[in-house]
């Protein structure tokens, strides 16, 4: 995981800024250094000459530094981001100090400036410290951009994972093979019912591949009924679902994220209905009051079959469904589940403005 983060971190160092942004950064860097070191400049022409020379020096110093950092990328990838930043800072400062010493020695040998050991050391130290300061500013800017990009990447990856989990839930071997087996059995014994089952399968799989989206509440109920019809072919009388829904004219305006209610019913079926030989009753009540929709799913636990409530609480986790719901209806949307020895009560609650009021 660390290698992946640094593989993403290090190459971005040389590609984070566009060429004109690099030049603008070096321009202000050179201007700042020239202004702070202007005590021996008497005229604007001297200032301009000094500024241009600083600009050229910084460009010539930065180009090999960029290639050096890229060359050292395999070394940096084995370090943490903090250590990488420190090593980059030390590399830039030391390399720039060496470059400035060479430039000053060349100008002294050419007779352009007089040699003074104290001023020579102070100038190199001053340039190195200024370089370090601007490098820190650049690294802070880069790290902030990196965090934003990494957060965006994580958000995108999580969304892909959620979508992938949603598709895999429909294509899981458990569900897929049970459905195929039921279909094969019905083709031989009841072709008419087999044709009906194929329609249910088609509708459910089509909705799965459409991904997370906002659909009408009536469509979601239809998807739930498709799923229940598919599973009822093999569960026979073990599952009884009752609905208490608003009036048709009210439900017509209700919406929800696709497969939210269906995925909750599926978890109840896998973790309760399939674990017992008794008939399990599921009551679903939907209400729309005070601009909020509340859907309560109550599952009666079997009396004779031992159901370990600790395990059930572990399986009654609907954070993926809740986050999809929050993406469409805001952070106040919740999915909460309580488990006791007699029943499981799961509540879906989210805001929805009633435009008819």
C-alpha positions in Angstrom: 0.0 0.0 0.0 2.9 2.4 0.9 4.6 1.6 -2.5 1.4 2.4 -4.3 1.0 5.7 -2.5 4.6 6.7 -3.2 4.3 5.5 -6.8 1.5 8.0 -7.1 3.4 10.7 -5.0 6.9 10.9 -6.5 6.1 11.1 -10.3 3.6 13.9 -9.6 6.4 16.0 -8.2 7.7 16.8 -11.7 4.3 16.9 -13.4 2.2 18.8 -10.8 2.9 22.2 -12.4 2.7 23.1 -16.0 5.8 24.7 -17.7 4.4 28.2 -17.4 3.7 27.6 -13.7 7.2 26.4 -13.1 8.5 29.6 -14.9 6.2 31.8 -12.8 7.4 30.1 -9.7 11.1 30.6 -10.6 10.3 34.2 -11.7 9.0 35.2 -8.2 11.7 33.2 -6.5 14.4 35.1 -8.4 12.6 38.4 -7.9 12.4 37.8 -4.2 16.1 36.9 -3.9 17.1 40.0 -6.0 15.0 42.3 -3.9 16.4 41.0 -0.6 20.0 41.3 -1.9 19.7 44.7 -3.5 21.9 46.7 -1.1 24.8 47.0 -3.6 22.5 47.9 -6.6 22.5 51.6 -7.3 20.3 51.8 -10.5 17.3 50.0 -12.0 19.5 48.7 -14.8 21.8 47.0 -12.3 18.8 45.6 -10.6 17.4 44.3 -13.9 20.8 42.7 -14.8 21.0 41.1 -11.4 17.4 39.8 -11.6 18.0 38.3 -15.1 21.2 36.6 -14.0 19.4 35.2 -10.9 16.5 34.0 -13.1 18.9 32.2 -15.5 20.9 30.7 -12.6 17.7 29.3 -11.0 16.5 27.9 -14.3 19.8 26.2 -14.9 19.9 24.9 -11.3 16.4 23.6 -11.3 16.5 21.6 -14.5 19.1 19.1 -13.4 17.4 18.9 -9.9 14.2 17.8 -11.5 16.0 15.0 -13.4 17.9 14.1 -10.2 14.8 13.7 -8.2 13.2 11.6 -10.9 16.3 9.5 -11.1 16.1 8.9 -7.3 12.5 7.9 -7.4 13.2 4.2 -6.7 15.0 5.2 -3.5 12.2 7.6 -2.5 9.6 4.9 -3.1 10.9 2.9 -0.2 10.4 5.8 2.2 7.4 7.4 3.8 6.0 10.6 2.4 7.5 12.7 5.3 11.0 11.2 4.8 10.7 11.7 1.0 9.9 15.4 1.5 12.9 15.8 3.8 15.2 14.1 1.4 13.9 16.2 -1.5 14.5 19.4 0.6 18.1 18.4 1.5 18.8 17.3 -2.1 17.6 20.6 -3.5 19.5 22.7 -0.9 22.7 20.8 -1.3 22.6 20.7 -5.1 21.8 24.4 -5.3 24.6 25.2 -2.9 27.1 23.3 -5.1 25.7 25.0 -8.2 26.0 28.5 -6.7 29.6 27.8 -5.5 30.6 26.8 -9.1 28.9 29.9 -10.5 30.6 32.2 -8.1 34.0 30.5 -8.7 33.6 31.0 -12.4 32.7 34.7 -12.1 35.6 35.2 -9.8 38.0 33.5 -12.2 36.6 35.7 -15.0 37.3 38.8 -12.9 33.7 39.9 -12.8 33.6 40.0 -9.0 36.3 40.2 -6.3 36.9 37.3 -4.0 36.0 37.8 -0.3 35.9 34.6 1.7 33.4 36.0 4.2 31.0 37.4 1.6 31.5 34.3 -0.5 30.3 32.0 2.4 27.5 34.4 3.4 26.2 34.6 -0.1 26.2 30.8 -0.6 24.5 30.3 2.8 21.9 33.0 2.0 21.1 31.5 -1.4 20.9 28.0 0.1 18.5 29.1 2.9 16.3 31.0 0.5 16.2 28.0 -1.8 15.2 25.8 1.2 12.4 28.2 2.1 11.0 28.3 -1.4 11.3 24.5 -1.6 9.3 24.1 1.6 6.6 26.4 0.2 6.5 24.3 -2.9 6.4 21.0 -1.0 3.5 22.3 1.2 1.6 23.3 -1.9 2.3 20.0 -3.5 1.3 18.0 -0.4 -2.0 19.8 -0.2 -2.6 19.1 -3.9 -1.6 15.5 -3.4 -4.1 15.1 -0.5 -6.9 16.5 -2.6 -6.0 14.3 -5.5 -5.6 11.3 -3.2 -8.9 12.0 -1.5 -10.6 12.3 -5.0 -8.9 9.0 -6.1 -10.1 7.2 -2.9 -13.6 8.5 -3.4 -13.6 7.3 -7.0 -12.1 4.0 -6.0 -14.7 3.6 -3.3 -17.5 4.3 -5.7 -16.1 1.7 -8.1 -15.9 -0.8 -5.3 -19.4 -0.1 -4.2 -20.6 -0.5 -7.8 -18.6 -3.7 -8.1 -20.0 -5.0 -4.9 -23.5 -4.3 -6.1 -22.9 -6.2 -9.3 -21.2 -9.1 -7.5 -24.1 -9.3 -5.1 -26.3 -10.2 -8.1 -23.7 -12.4 -9.7 -22.5 -14.2 -6.5 -22.2 -17.9 -7.0 -24.7 -18.5 -4.2 -27.4 -16.5 -5.9 -26.5 -17.3 -9.5 -26.4 -21.1 -9.1 -29.4 -21.3 -6.9 -31.3 -19.3 -9.5 -30.1 -21.5 -12.4 -31.0 -24.7 -10.5 -34.5 -23.4 -9.8 -34.8 -22.5 -13.5 -33.7 -25.9 -14.7 -36.2 -27.6 -12.4 -39.1 -25.4 -13.5 -38.3 -25.9 -17.2 -39.0 -29.6 -16.8 -41.8 -29.4 -14.3 -43.6 -26.1 -15.0 -42.5 -24.3 -18.3 -45.0 -21.5 -17.7 -43.5 -20.6 -14.3 -40.0 -21.0 -15.7 -40.9 -18.3 -18.3 -42.1 -16.0 -15.5 -38.9 -16.7 -13.5 -36.8 -15.6 -16.5 -38.7 -12.3 -16.6 -38.0 -11.7 -12.9 -34.3 -12.6 -13.5 -34.1 -10.2 -16.5 -35.6 -7.3 -14.6 -33.4 -7.7 -11.6 -30.2 -8.1 -13.5 -31.0 -5.1 -15.7 -31.4 -3.0 -12.6 -28.1 -4.3 -11.1 -26.1 -3.3 -14.2 -27.7 0.1 -14.3 -25.9 0.8 -11.0 -26.8 3.2 -8.1 -29.3 5.8 -9.3 -32.5 7.4 -8.1 -35.7 5.6 -9.1 -39.3 5.8 -8.1 -40.4 3.9 -5.0 -42.8 1.9 -7.1 -39.9 0.6 -9.2 -37.9 -0.3 -6.1 -40.9 -2.3 -4.8 -41.1 -4.0 -8.2 -37.4 -5.0 -8.0 -38.0 -6.4 -4.5 -40.9 -8.4 -5.7 -38.8 -9.7 -8.6 -36.1 -10.8 -6.1 -38.7 -12.4 -3.8 -40.3 -14.3 -6.7 -36.9 -15.7 -7.7 -36.0 -16.9 -4.3 -39.5 -18.2 -3.5 -39.0 -20.8 -6.2 -36.6 -22.7 -4.0 -37.7 -21.4 -0.5 -41.4 -22.4 -1.1 -43.3 -21.4 2.0 -40.4 -20.4 4.2 -40.7 -16.7 3.3 -43.8 -14.6 3.8 -43.5 -10.8 3.0 -46.3 -8.3 3.8 -46.3 -4.7 2.6 -47.9 -1.6 4.2 -47.5 1.1 1.6 -48.9 4.7 1.2 -51.7 5.4 -1.2 -50.9 5.2 -4.9 -51.1 9.0 -5.4 -48.6 9.5 -2.5 -46.3 6.7 -3.5 -46.2 8.1 -7.1 -44.0 11.0 -5.9 -41.7 8.9 -3.7 -38.1 8.1 -4.8 -35.2 6.1 -3.5 -31.8 4.8 -4.6 -32.1 1.7 -6.7 -31.7 -1.7 -4.9 -31.5 -0.1 -1.4 -34.6 -1.9 0.0 -33.9 -5.0 -2.1 -30.4 -5.5 -0.8 -31.7 -5.2 2.8 -34.3 -7.9 2.1 -31.6 -10.0 0.5 -29.4 -9.8 3.6 -32.4 -10.8 5.8 -33.0 -13.8 3.5 -29.4 -15.0 3.5 -28.8 -14.6 7.2 -32.2 -15.7 8.6 -34.5 -17.5 6.1 -31.8 -19.8 4.8 -30.7 -20.7 8.3 -34.0 -22.3 9.4 -36.7 -24.6 8.3 -39.4 -22.4 9.9 -41.5 -19.9 8.0 -40.1 -16.4 8.4 -42.4 -13.4 8.3 -41.1 -10.1 7.0 -43.2 -6.9 7.5 -42.3 -3.8 5.5 -44.0 -0.5 6.4 -43.3 2.7 4.4 -44.5 6.1 5.6 -44.0 9.7 4.2 -44.5 12.3 6.9 -43.1 15.8 7.6 -40.9 15.6 4.5 -39.2 12.4 5.5 -39.6 8.9 4.3 -39.4 6.1 6.9 -39.3 2.4 5.8 -39.3 -0.2 8.6 -38.4 -3.8 7.8 -39.3 -6.2 10.7 -38.1 -9.8 10.5 -39.5 -12.2 13.0 -36.8 -14.6 14.1 -37.6 -18.4 14.3 -38.7 -19.8 17.7 -37.2 -23.3 17.3 -34.0 -22.6 15.4 -31.1 -21.1 17.4 -30.1 -17.8 15.9 -27.0 -16.3 17.4 -27.8 -12.6 17.8 -24.1 -11.5 18.0 -23.5 -12.9 14.5 -26.7 -11.3 13.2 -25.6 -7.9 14.4 -22.4 -8.4 12.6 -24.1 -9.1 9.3 -26.7 -6.3 9.7 -24.3 -3.7 8.4 -25.7 -1.4 5.7 -23.1 1.3 5.4 -22.7 0.9 1.6 -26.4 1.3 1.1 -26.5 4.2 3.6 -23.7 6.1 1.8 -25.4 5.7 -1.5 -28.6 7.0 0.1 -26.7 10.0 1.6 -25.2 10.8 -1.8 -28.6 11.5 -3.2 -30.6 12.7 -0.1 -28.0 14.3 2.2 -26.1 13.3 5.3 -29.3 13.0 7.4 -30.2 9.8 5.5 -29.6 6.8 7.7 -30.1 3.0 7.7 -30.1 1.5 11.2 -30.7 -2.0 12.4 -31.4 -3.4 15.9 -31.3 -7.1 16.7 -32.8 -8.9 19.7 -33.8 -12.5 20.5 -37.2 -12.2 18.8 -36.8 -9.9 15.8 -34.6 -7.7 13.6 -35.9 -4.2 13.0 -34.2 -2.2 10.2 -35.2 1.4 9.6 -34.4 3.4 6.4 -34.9 7.1 7.0 -34.2 10.0 4.6 -35.5 13.4 3.7 -37.8 14.0 0.7 -39.6 17.2 0.1 -43.3 16.7 -0.5 -44.0 19.1 -3.4 -47.7 18.6 -3.2 -47.8 20.3 0.2 
